[in-house]
Amino acid sequence: MRERLFPRAYQTVSAARDFARETLDAWGLPERRDDVVLCVSELATNALRYGVPRGRSYRVRLLGFGCCVRVEVHDSGPGRSRMLGRAPGNGLQIVEAVSDLWGVLPRSPGKVVWAEFRCDGRDTIGP
């Protein structure tokens, strides 16, 4: 598992993508890299737009378990991430399209939006 805390600033989305790339490179996992990085970008942007109050930050966590990579973006804001009809943006629709599974878990305060990616041909992922 690797995780990093990012301050509430849109400039950190690029740093979150870099963190995901660095993690996948360290784990020797190039095959789902573009999908994972895209989802990190979308989920970090959504956290900043809808879930991180002023003065707070968000956390990006990547976990390798079994033959999967799991991306989690933790925020401390109110509300739930969901798709109802036409959402203001397409972020969660993109996450749904490129991940194998995704969902939302409550936390106190806030929520965790996660996405999982299967990596075929691997017994384990991570260091």
N, C-alpha and C positions, 0 to 999 in steps of 0.2 A: 504494500500500500504506500502510496505517496500522496501528499496533500499540501496545499498552499493556500494561504489567506491573501485575499486581494482587497484593497480599499475601494470605496464607492467612487469609481471614476471610469468613464467609458474607455479611457486609454488602457485600462487593465485587461480588456478583452483580448488584445493582441498578446499580452504577457501570459494570459491563461492558455491561449492556443500554443504558445511556445513551450509552456510547462507540459502540456499534453504531448507535444512532439518529442520533447526531451525524455519524458517518461517512457514512451513507447520505444524510442531508440535504445534507451538503457535496458529495456526488457527484450530487445531484439524482436520487435513485433511490427513489421512494416505493412502487413497485409490489410489491416483495417484502419490504418493510420488516418487516411483522409476522412473516413466516416466519423471516427472518434473526435478528431480535431474540429470538424464541422459541428458536431453536437456540443462540444465544449463551448464553441463560439456562440451558438444559439442559446444555450442554457445560461451562460454568463450574461449575455445581453438581456435576456428575460429577467434574470435576477436583478440586474441593475435598473431595468425599466420598471419592474413591478414589485420587487421584493426586498430591496435593501434601503432601509430608512437612512436619513442623513446621520452621519457620524458612525455608521456601522460598516461592516465589510461582508464579503461573501467568501465561501470556501469551495475550492475545487478539489475533489478527491478522486483518485484513480486506484482501482483495486484489480489485481489479477488473481483469479481463482479458477481452478479447474482449467477449462479451455475457454474461459470468457474474460473479457475486460468490462468492468463496470465504471461508469462515469457518474459522479454525484456532484451536484451543485447545491450547497447549503446556503440559505438566506434566513434572515431573522425578521422578515416583514410579514404582515398579515396577508390573508388571502390564500387561494389555492391556484395551482397551475392546472389548467384544463382547456379542452377545446369544446366550445359551445357554439354551434353554428359557424359563423364566420368570425374568427378572432381578429383583433386589430392587426396582427402580423401573422407570418407563416412559420414562426420558429418551432412550435411544437409539432406542426405538420411535417416539417423537415426532420425533426428528431424521430417521429413515428416512421417516416419513410426509410431512413437509413439505419436505424437500430433494429435489433432483433426483439427487444422488449424495452418498455419504458414505463415510468409511473411516477407517482408523487407520494411521499410519506410525510406525515405531520411531525414536527419537532417543536420544542418549546424554547425559545420563540421561533416561529416561522415554519419552514418546510424544507424538504430535500427532494429535488427533482433528479431522477436517475435514468440512465439508459445503459443497456447491456449489449455487448457485441460478441458473438461466437467467433472463435478463430479455429477453423477446421484444421485438422491434422496436428493439433497440439494436445499434449496431455496436461501440461501446466503452463501458466503464464506468470511472469514476474521474476524477481531476482531469486 
